[in-house]
Amino acid sequence: MTDFNEQNTRTTGDNPTSPKLPPPNASSQTDPPEKDTGSGFQIPTEGVSAKLKTFVIGLTVVTFVAFGIFTAMLFKKSMSSEEKAAAQAPSNSTLWNTQALAVAEKLRDSGLYEQAVTQYEAYLENPNLNLETRSNVAYIMGGLYMELGNCGEALVWFFHSEAAVKDAPWSIDRNKRIDGCLHQLKANP
C-alpha cells in the first residue's frame, strides 16, 4: 500500500496529461479556475448572472400567476355548472312546500280546516312565492278561519291577502267577507 505522499506525487507530477491538484497547503480562499468543456465555452463556477436570475424569477412569477388565473377560471366554471344544476332541479324544500299545498287542499276538501290551515302556513314559508299566490293562500286561510268561527284570525289573513294584491280576482268576495267578519265582531264583542 502506498502512503499519501507517494500518491500525491504521482497525481501532481510534471506529466502534462495527468490532472493537476493544488498542493495540500494551498489556501481555499482563492477562486476556483473555470472549467473548459473542450468546445471553447467555459462554464462559470461563480454562479449565474444577474440577468439570467431575473429572467428565471420573472418567468416563474408569470407561470404562477397564469396557473392561479387558470385555477380560478376552472373553479368559477365548476361552481356555475353546479349552480345551474341546482337552479334547474327543484330543491327538497320546494318539493316539500308543493307537497304542503297539496296536503292542505286535501285536508280542506275533507273538512279538516285546522289541519289545512297548518299546512297552508307551512306552504307560505317558501320565500320564492309570488305575491299573487301569497294573496290567494291568505284568502283561502281567511275563509277557513271563518268556517271555524274565528273571525278575528280570518280578518288577519284577509288583510294579508289584501296587502299582497289589492285588485285580485277574489277581491270582491274577500271584501264581502271582511265586511261580514267586522259586522260579526261588532255584534258579538
C-alpha positions as CSV (number, residue, x, y, z in Angstrom):
1,M,0.0,0.0,0.0
2,T,1.3,3.4,-0.9
3,D,1.2,6.3,1.5
4,F,-0.4,9.6,0.9
5,N,2.8,11.4,-0.2
6,E,3.6,8.9,-2.8
7,Q,0.1,9.0,-4.3
8,N,0.2,12.8,-4.1
9,T,3.5,13.0,-6.0
10,R,2.0,10.8,-8.7
11,T,-1.0,13.0,-9.4
12,T,0.9,16.3,-9.1
13,G,3.8,15.3,-11.1
14,D,5.1,17.1,-14.1
15,N,3.3,14.8,-16.6
16,P,1.3,17.1,-18.9
17,T,-1.6,14.6,-19.3
18,S,-2.1,14.0,-15.6
19,P,-4.6,16.2,-13.7
20,K,-3.1,18.9,-11.5
21,L,-4.2,19.1,-7.9
22,P,-3.3,22.0,-5.7
23,P,-0.7,21.3,-3.1
24,P,-2.1,20.2,0.3
25,N,-1.2,23.5,2.0
26,A,-3.0,25.7,-0.7
27,S,-5.4,28.3,0.6
28,S,-9.0,27.6,-0.2
29,Q,-9.7,31.3,-0.3
30,T,-8.7,31.6,-3.9
31,D,-11.4,31.4,-6.6
32,P,-11.5,28.0,-8.4
33,P,-10.5,28.1,-12.0
34,E,-13.1,28.0,-14.7
35,K,-13.7,24.6,-16.3
36,D,-13.0,24.1,-20.0
37,T,-15.5,21.8,-21.7
38,G,-13.4,21.4,-24.7
39,S,-15.7,23.3,-27.0
40,G,-14.2,26.7,-26.3
41,F,-17.1,27.5,-24.0
42,Q,-16.2,27.9,-20.3
43,I,-18.8,27.2,-17.6
44,P,-18.7,29.8,-14.9
45,T,-18.2,28.4,-11.5
46,E,-19.0,31.6,-9.5
47,G,-22.7,31.4,-10.2
48,V,-25.4,32.6,-12.6
49,S,-25.5,36.1,-14.0
50,A,-28.0,38.5,-12.5
51,K,-29.8,38.9,-15.9
52,L,-30.4,35.2,-16.1
53,K,-31.6,35.0,-12.4
54,T,-34.0,37.9,-13.1
55,F,-35.4,36.2,-16.2
56,V,-35.9,32.9,-14.4
57,I,-37.6,34.5,-11.4
58,G,-39.8,36.6,-13.7
59,L,-40.8,33.5,-15.7
60,T,-41.6,31.7,-12.5
61,V,-43.8,34.5,-11.3
62,V,-45.6,34.6,-14.7
63,T,-46.1,30.9,-14.5
64,F,-47.6,31.0,-11.0
65,V,-49.9,33.9,-12.0
66,A,-51.1,32.1,-15.1
67,F,-51.7,28.9,-13.0
68,G,-53.6,30.9,-10.4
69,I,-55.8,32.5,-13.1
70,F,-56.5,29.2,-14.8
71,T,-57.4,27.6,-11.4
72,A,-59.8,30.5,-10.6
73,M,-61.4,30.2,-14.0
74,L,-61.8,26.5,-13.6
75,F,-63.3,26.8,-10.1
76,K,-65.7,29.5,-11.3
77,K,-66.8,27.4,-14.2
78,S,-67.4,24.4,-12.0
79,M,-69.3,26.5,-9.5
80,S,-71.5,28.0,-12.2
81,S,-72.3,24.5,-13.5
82,E,-73.3,23.4,-10.0
83,E,-75.4,26.5,-9.6
84,K,-77.2,25.9,-12.9
85,A,-77.9,22.3,-11.9
86,A,-79.2,23.4,-8.6
87,A,-81.4,26.0,-10.2
88,Q,-82.8,23.5,-12.7
89,A,-83.5,20.8,-10.1
90,P,-86.1,21.7,-7.5
91,S,-84.8,21.6,-4.0
92,N,-86.2,19.4,-1.3
93,S,-87.8,22.4,0.4
94,T,-89.5,23.4,-2.8
95,L,-90.9,19.9,-3.2
96,W,-91.9,19.9,0.4
97,N,-93.7,23.2,0.1
98,T,-95.5,21.9,-3.0
99,Q,-96.5,18.8,-1.0
100,A,-97.7,21.0,1.8
101,L,-100.0,22.8,-0.6
102,A,-101.4,19.5,-1.9
103,V,-102.0,18.2,1.6
104,A,-103.6,21.5,2.7
105,E,-106.1,21.3,-0.2
106,K,-107.0,17.7,0.6
107,L,-107.5,18.5,4.3
108,R,-109.7,21.5,3.3
109,D,-111.7,19.3,1.0
110,S,-112.1,16.7,3.8
111,G,-113.4,19.4,6.2
112,L,-110.3,19.3,8.4
113,Y,-109.9,23.1,8.5
114,E,-107.5,23.4,11.4
115,Q,-105.0,20.9,9.9
116,A,-105.4,22.6,6.5
117,V,-104.5,26.0,8.0
118,T,-101.3,24.5,9.4
119,Q,-100.3,23.1,6.0
120,Y,-101.1,26.4,4.3
121,E,-98.9,28.2,6.8
122,A,-96.1,25.7,6.0
123,Y,-96.6,26.4,2.3
124,L,-96.3,30.2,2.9
125,E,-92.9,29.7,4.4
126,N,-91.5,29.4,0.9
127,P,-89.7,32.7,0.2
128,N,-90.0,32.2,-3.6
129,L,-93.8,32.5,-3.8
130,N,-95.1,35.5,-5.8
131,L,-97.5,38.0,-4.2
132,E,-100.5,36.7,-6.1
133,T,-100.0,33.2,-4.8
134,R,-99.5,34.5,-1.3
135,S,-102.6,36.6,-1.6
136,N,-104.7,33.6,-2.8
137,V,-103.4,31.3,0.0
138,A,-104.1,34.1,2.6
139,Y,-107.6,34.5,1.2
140,I,-108.2,30.7,1.5
141,M,-106.9,30.7,5.0
142,G,-109.2,33.6,6.0
143,G,-112.1,31.6,4.6
144,L,-111.1,28.5,6.7
145,Y,-110.9,30.6,9.8
146,M,-114.4,31.9,9.0
147,E,-115.6,28.3,8.8
148,L,-114.0,27.6,12.2
149,G,-115.9,30.6,13.6
150,N,-112.7,32.6,14.3
151,C,-113.4,36.0,12.6
152,G,-110.5,37.7,14.3
153,E,-108.0,35.3,12.7
154,A,-109.9,35.4,9.5
155,L,-109.5,39.1,9.3
156,V,-105.7,38.8,9.8
157,W,-105.5,36.6,6.8
158,F,-107.9,38.6,4.6
159,F,-105.9,41.7,5.4
160,H,-102.7,39.8,4.4
161,S,-104.4,38.9,1.2
162,E,-105.4,42.5,0.5
163,A,-101.9,43.8,1.3
164,A,-100.3,41.4,-1.1
165,V,-102.7,42.0,-4.1
166,K,-105.4,44.6,-3.7
167,D,-107.1,44.0,-7.0
168,A,-107.0,40.2,-7.1
169,P,-109.8,38.2,-8.9
170,W,-111.1,37.2,-5.4
171,S,-111.0,40.8,-4.0
172,I,-114.8,41.3,-4.3
173,D,-115.6,38.2,-2.3
174,R,-112.7,39.0,0.1
175,N,-114.2,42.4,0.8
176,K,-117.6,40.9,1.4
177,R,-116.1,38.5,3.9
178,I,-114.1,41.3,5.6
179,D,-117.3,43.3,6.0
180,G,-119.1,40.2,7.3
181,C,-116.4,39.4,9.9
182,L,-116.2,43.1,11.0
183,H,-120.1,43.1,11.4
184,Q,-120.0,39.9,13.4
185,L,-117.2,41.1,15.7
186,K,-119.1,44.4,16.4
187,A,-122.3,42.4,17.1
188,N,-120.6,39.9,19.4
189,P,-117.6,41.6,21.1
